[in-house]
Amino acid sequence: MRHFVFLAITSIAAATTVCAQPPGAQNSGDIRIEAGQECPAGTTEIRPRICRAPQTPAPSILDYRPRSTLVTAEHLVPKAKFPAIDYHGHPQDLIFSAEGLAQLKTALDALNVRMMISADDLSGAQLLKALDAIKASPMKDRVRVLAGIDFSNVGPGWAEKAVKQLDADIAAGAVGVGELPKFLGLRYKKPDGSRLRIDDRDLDPVWDEAAKLGIPVFIHTADPEQFFEPIDLSNERWLELSLFPGRRYPQDQFPSFDELIKERDNLFKRHPKTTFVTAHMGWQANDLGKLGKLLDENPNVYTEVGAVLYDIGRQPRAAHDFFVKYQDRIMFGKDSFQPEEYPYYWRVFETRDEYFDYYRHYHAFWKLYGIDLPDNVLKKVYYQNALNITKRIPRAGWQ
């Protein structure tokens, strides 16, 4: 009897000891860390300060594709609610032929994109070729073209030639300048081999001429800030940089992101009479406070949403409030012309949908949420703001 009682007490004590242990401590391979430390590579935190490695081989970032079990309302939006102007269009060769323009018309009709602004940096003979094709087509009132600037050999005599060419391009039918490429500030050199800064004063006559002509200047500065950072496992764009290593900007070869943004902002401030459109929400959609500060300090600056939907859609409340506050300064633009991707923008802007996929996994491994903009804001973003700053766009037919 005593033996039985002893065994029973011993069993209860043992069970109590096991139950009292944190669940994560029951594996001999578990690793304890101090408060504030990160788990070692290959492990994850299963309980506070206890790390464990998977018991089966972990998949690669490319192969892990979990299916969401979330059941929630879904509102697909194949066509924009209101006619849209794509201010950041890259139709490329489609605008040089009747066949290409017919193909473009079919795609835009299906999306309710009433007009595309070609931002392919065309000038001179190439610009004239595109304009002639457009004028001779049924798309004559639905495609407009921005003029490019040649930044070769910036120095004595350059500004006079550049202004003369800009005047000719605008007289021929261009409606503005752009998209000025990111190479300005990153790769373009002056004749002496020095880097051509975005705020180089040799460029000032061109911006002054744009103000005189009353045309907007659409400028792409830098690239996402993560492209300038080390490519390590904490870099949010690791997969993209691994797939496209040419998108990296090593610190020993290029100016920093902050330096380029400072030069851009200097340009905007120095030319308050010139209307600028900073592409891709200035690559600051991940920090709307900074972008708001830029817009507050520079009433001559506008922006557009091309290729940054992944940042807009992951902060639905903040993004909604930002778009409402700056509703007169934001325009729709898509960037890469892939018709099947436009409806993702409509869904983010027009619905309250939750937790849905972005169209390029390598841009964003997270999900999107609708920001549910009111109709009056949608109209401004989709077309009214573009009409307001681009006087050479046809005015008839808009709601």
N, C-alpha and C positions, 0 to 999 in steps of 0.2 A: 504493500500500500504506500509506504514512504517512497519507494522507488517510482511508483506511478505519479505521485504528486510532484516529485522532483523533475521528472521528464516533462510533465505538463507545464510547470513553471518555466522551465528552460525553453520550451517551445514558444510560449507566449512572449518571453523576453526577446527571443531571437526575432520573432515576427515584428515586435514593437520596434526593434532596432532597424530592421529593413524598411518598415513603413515610415520611420522618422527621417530616413535619408532623402535628400532631394532626388527626384526621379533621374536627373541627369548624372547623378553620382554613382549609379549602379553599373556603369560600364567602365571597365578597367582602362579603356583608352581615352576617357574624358580628360579634358585639360581645364584646370582652374586658372582664371586670370584675375588681375586686380581691377578694381573699379576704374573705368576710363580707358582701359586697354582694349585693343581689338583682338578678336580670335585669330590664331595663327592661320596661315594659308591652308586651304583644304578642309577647314572646319567652320562651324557656325555655332552661334550661341543658342543653346536649347533651354537654358534657365539662366537667371542672373549670374554672370561670371563663370559659367560652365560651358565649355565648348566641346563639340563632338564632330568627328568626321563621319560621312555617310558610310553605311555598312555594305553598300553596293557601289560599283563604279559610278562616279558622277558623270553626267553627260556634258558635252561641250556647250558653250553659249549658243552655238548654231543649232544644236539638236534638241535643246530643252524647249518644248512647245506645249505647255500645259493648256488644256481646254478649260475655259472658265465654266463653272457651274452656276454662275449668277444668272437668274432669270429676271429680266427687267424690260420695261417698254422699249421698243425699237421703232424709230421713225426715220426711214431712209429718205433722202432728199435728192432725187436725181437731177432736178432743175432748180436753179435759184428762184426764190420767191419773187424777186424783182429783177428786171434786166440789169446785167452787170457789165462793167468795163473792166477788162483784165489789163491793169496798168503795167504789169510785169510780164508781158508776153514774149515768148521766144518761138515764133512760128518758123523761123529760119527759112529753109528753101521753099516752104509752102506759098510764100507771098510773091514768088518770082514767076509764077505761071498760072494760067487759067485753071489747069487741072488741080494744082496745089491749093488754090484759093477755093475751088469748089469743095475739096476735101475739108478745108478749114471751116467753110460755111456749114457743112453737115454736122461737124463736131460741135460748133458753137451753138447752133440751133437747138441741139439736144440738151444743152446745158443752160439755156437762156442767158448766154453771154452775148450781149448785143454788140459789143465792140472789143477788139483787141488792139492794144498799143504795142507795136513791135519795138522791143527794146534791145535790138541786136547790134547797136553801135554802127549803123550804116552811114556812109557819107559818099559824096561825089557820085561817080558812075554807078556804083552799087545801089545807092539810094534812089537815083533816077530810074534805074531798071525796075526796082520794086514799086515805086510810085506809078510808073507807066502801067505795069501789070494790074495794079489795084484799080486805077482809074478806068481801065477797060473791062472790068469785071463787075458782076452783081454785088461784089463786096466793097464797092467804091465808097460807101458811107459807113462801113463797119470795120475797116482797118485803117489805123493811122500809124505813122512811123516816126520814131525819134532819131535825131541826127547824132552821129558819133564825132569824137574829137581825136585827132591824131596827135599823140604825145611824143612823137619822135623829135629828137634834136631841140628840145626846149631850151631857149636861150635867145640871144640877140636876133631879132627878125622873126622869131617864131610866132609871136602873138599876132602880128599883122596878118600873116598868112592864115592862122587859125580863125581869126575873126572874119576874114574875107570868105573863107570856106563855110563857116557857120551861117553867115548872111545868105550865101548862095543856097545852102541846103534848106533853110527856112523859106526862102522865096520859092523854092521848088515844091514845097508842100510839107516838109517836116513840121511837127507840132511841138517839139521840145528837144532837149538834149539827153542822150543816155542809151542804154544804161552804161554810165561810165564804169569801166571794169575795176575789179579789185586790184588789178596790177598797178593802178595808180597808188603809190605809197608802198607797195610790196615789191614790185619787180622792175618798173620803169626806171631808166637811168638818164641822167643828163649827159651831154657830150663829154664832160670831164670825168665821167664814171661814177659820180655821186648819185645817191638815191634821189629820185624825184618825189619830194614830199607832197602830200595832199594840199597843204597850205602854202606851197611855193608861190612867192609873189610874182614870178614870171607868168603864172597862169591867170592872174587877176583880170587882165583885159577881156578874157573870154567870159568870166562870170559877170563882169560889168555889161558886156554886150547882151548876155542873156536877159539881164534886168531891163536893158533898154528895149529889147524886142518883146518883153513881156512873156517869156517862155520859161517853163520849169526845167530844172536840171536834176535828172534822176541819177543818183550816185550810189554805187556799191562800194562799201569800205570794209576791208578786212574780211574775216570769215568767223564762224563761231569761236568764241574765246577758247574752247577746249582744244581747237586745232593748234593753238600756240603753246599748249601745256605738254609736259612729258606724257608719252603714251604708256601708261601703267594701268594697273587694275582698279585704280580709283577714278580714271578718266571716263566721264559719262559717254564719250563718243569713241571708246576703244574699238568697238567692232567696225565702225565706219572707217576709222583711220587705219585699221588693219586691212580692210578690203581695198581702200584707196590711199595708199601711203603717200601719194603725191599731194594730198590735201594737208599734210603736216607742214608746220612752219617752225623748224628748230630755232631755238633762241640764239644760236651762234651764227645764223644765216639771215634772219629777218628781224625787222623791228617788232616790238611787243604789241600785243593787242591794245593795251592801254595807250601806247604811244600813237598808234594809228587813229584811235578814237579821239585823242586830244587834237591831232592835226585836223581831223574832220570837223570837230567842233570849232576850232579856230577859223576854219574856212567859213562856216555858217555865220559866225559872229561878225566876221570882217565884211560880209556882204549882205547886210540886212535887207537890201532892196531886191535881192535875187531870191526867187522861190526855189528851194531845194526839196527833193524827195529822197529820204534816206531809205535805201532798199532793205528788205528783210527785217523791218522794225529796228533797223540799226544794229542788228545782232544783239539787242538788249531786251528781247521779249522774255528772257529768263530773269530779268531784273527790271520790272516795270517802274520801279521808283526812279532808276537812272534815266530811263526813256522819258518818263514824265517830266523830269527836271530839264532834259534837253528841249522838249517841246515848250515848256514854260518859259525858258530863257530865250527861245528863238522862235518868234511868231512867224518867221518866214520858212519854217521847216515843217514838212509833212512826212508821212511814212506809209508803208504798205506791208502786206502780210505774207508775201511770197516765201514759201519754204520754211516758215516758222510755226506752222499749225501745231506741231508737237509741243511747243511751249505754251501756246494759247490754251490748248485743250486740256492741259494737265493742271491748270489753276482757274477753274471755271468762275469762281466768285470774284477773284481779283481781276481776271480778264474782262468779265462783264462790266465791272465798275470802271475799269480803265477805258474800255470802248465807249461807254456812256459819257465819261468825263471828257474824252478827247474825240468825240464823235465828228468834229469838223476837221480833223487832222489825219484821219486814217483812211486808206483806200484799199480796195481789193486788188490783189495781184497774185498770180500763181507761180511764176517762174517756169520751170521745165514744162513743156507742153505735152502732158499725158492726160487726155480727156477723161479717162476713168478715175482720175484722182480728184477732180474738182468737187464731186459730190461730198467728199469728206469735209471740205470747207463749208458747204451749205449746211451740213448736219451739225457741225460745231457752232456755227453762227445762229442757226434758226431753231434749234431744238434744246430740250432739257435732258436729252439722252445721257445715259451714264455708262462708263466703263466699256468703251468700244475701241476697236483696233485702229491704229494709225496705218497709213498705207505703205510705209517703208520701215520694216523692222530694224534695219541698221541705223536709221535716224533716231528711233525711239523704241525702247523695249517696254515702255509703259503704255497705259491706255488713255483715251481721250474722253472728255465730258463736254456736253453742249453748254454754251454760254447764254443761249436764249435771248438774243438781242431784240429790243422792240423795233417795230416796223420803221419808225422814223430814223433810227440809227442805221438799220440795214440799208435803207435807201441812200443815206449819205456814204456809207462804206462802199456799197456796190457801184454807185455811179455819180451821185451829186458832187462829191468832193473832187473827183477827177474832172468833171465839167467845170467846176469853179476855178481850178488853177490852170486848166489847159484850154485857153480861149479858142484855139483853132479846131477843136472837136465840134462836129455838127451838133446843133442844139435841138433840132426837130425830132419829135417822136419819143422823147423821154417822159416818163410819168411825172 
